[in-house]
Amino acid sequence: MFNNKNKKNTDKKEYDEEMIMVQFIKSNEKKFIKCFFYEKVSDLIRRYRIKAEDNENANFFFSTRLLNPSLTVFESGLLNNSPIYVNTLSNISGGYCPINFTDVSKNKTKEIYFSKNAPSYRGVTKGINICGICKCKMCKACKKEVVVPIKKKKINLIKERDELFCPECESIIIPKTVCFYMCKFKIYGKKIKNGKEQYFENEPDEASNENSAKYFDPELNGEIMVSELIFEVLKYL
Ligand SMILES: [Zn+2]
């Protein structure tokens, strides 16, 4: 068997010459940095710092994970338009990027009743259901709130948020809030206030109405940054 080295080299050349653009996101500001797949992440960070005139100590996250500066763009899984989150908070436990989520520590819920006319992407299961936004432009639920039923008793949201898929199109959703159905449940975690992590733990609560789910309304509770968020079913009803 022969290995066509010429062919391989040509392919590699084309691939190496392909340029992509990644976006560095800090608070609400975005900076676009052009790069090649073979470049080191540390070079991108250096260029970002120059462009943003930002010398603050920061952690750089892609998706939920901390970027390793010594890996290449390709090895890190970065693609065109991939978002890199710049986070200046130090000592974040767990090493995952904090996210904005409904401030469930305020514990304000409302009953959402079931309807035969509800779309299929808003199906609720017994226990935990994560509600989020589907950003896929091809999806009929695009920019709408979809519901991801969680079929286990406990979820660590920050760690597992990459595994929450739109029930309609299966792309990753942006989690926003939670609802519970026919269970006794508990919520705890760490929210970030004035740049510091603050542990919170809600009293156990119950969603025991057969015809409705208990929904943590973003409008009632507001939004906050969380670095840890655990939803746990204590008992199914
Ligand atoms: Zn979708």
Boltz pocket constraint, residues with backbone or C-beta under 6 A from the ligand:
constraints:
  - pocket:
      binder: B
      contacts: [[A, 134], [A, 135], [A, 136], [A, 139], [A, 140], [A, 141], [A, 142], [A, 166], [A, 167], [A, 168], [A, 169], [A, 170], [A, 171]]
      max_distance: 6.0
